[in-house]
Amino acid sequence: MTGARFMVVRLVLVALAVGALPFCGMAADVETNDCRRAAGRLSISAFADIESAYWARGAIVDKRPFSAQYADLSFDLDPFGRVGGYAWSVSSLSKSGQSATRRNAYNEVDYGVYCGYGLELAEGWTLDTTIAKKWVTLPGYRPHASTISEWNVSQALKNPYVTPYYLLRRAYNGQKWCYWDVGLARSWKFLDDFTFTATAFGEFGDSRHFASQYSANPHGSGRYSDGLMALNLMLRLDYSVSENFVLFAFVHQFDVVSSDARAALGRDTSPQSCKDMTIFGVGMSVNF
């Protein structure tokens, strides 16, 4: 009887195992589908370019040619928006025309995390909002400077015509200032694979931001007034080689318009001091 009972137990276990196989397969399919859905919500983008000079926050930071690299990873939380993180770096391509304290590779490295949401107002009209926490490090430009911590808020009213937008950057640690980028952008598609984009924007700052970019005001008490720093026009041409790969080129006209800032730059003898400049750039981007 013992042997017979043992044989029955074995048969029952085998039957249970065989019967469970479809359910295991179903569980595996469910897990696979969940992974596929999650992967479908993941977006990866990156670009690299070469530019004739480095402009940032209303000033020419470096008149030497440089290369920038950027990578972004985001996850779609539909219907609750998106979250993500990014890293960006700048490396100079020339040893000439620089301050003695400056180096070439990785002059600046920034990184941050963000969340965003697109509110559909009407067909073709979306108010896109992004809030980001950003850290700016300057290992080449200012080797002994502290990391600058910022909060960034941006909004753009995307539509089929002209897109108004703004970006607010608030530095609160390492440096303390407020900076605004306010502009209009318009894109035109032609010949299926080409897109031409024109962007006109103004750069504004508080008195502390003026001082951080142009040094002391040579007029009066040395303090700046809050207001307009510079005007910009950028023209960019994109060529879509494939759905995921784009080549681009652009020209950027930059002009400092604040009279106090122009006076300060006129007295500045550093190699990177510049009031107006036409900047050129070429690059490539990928997205998945």
Secondary structure as UniProt FT lines:
FT   HELIX           2..40
FT   STRAND          42..51
FT   STRAND          54..56
FT   TURN            57..58
FT   STRAND          59..62
FT   STRAND          66..76
FT   TURN            78..79
FT   STRAND          82..92
FT   TURN            100..101
FT   TURN            105..106
FT   STRAND          108..122
FT   TURN            123..124
FT   STRAND          125..137
FT   TURN            139..141
FT   TURN            143..144
FT   STRAND          148..158
FT   STRAND          163..173
FT   STRAND          177..190
FT   TURN            191..193
FT   STRAND          194..205
FT   HELIX           207..214
FT   TURN            220..221
FT   STRAND          227..240
FT   STRAND          245..256
FT   HELIX           259..267
FT   TURN            271..272
FT   STRAND          276..287
//
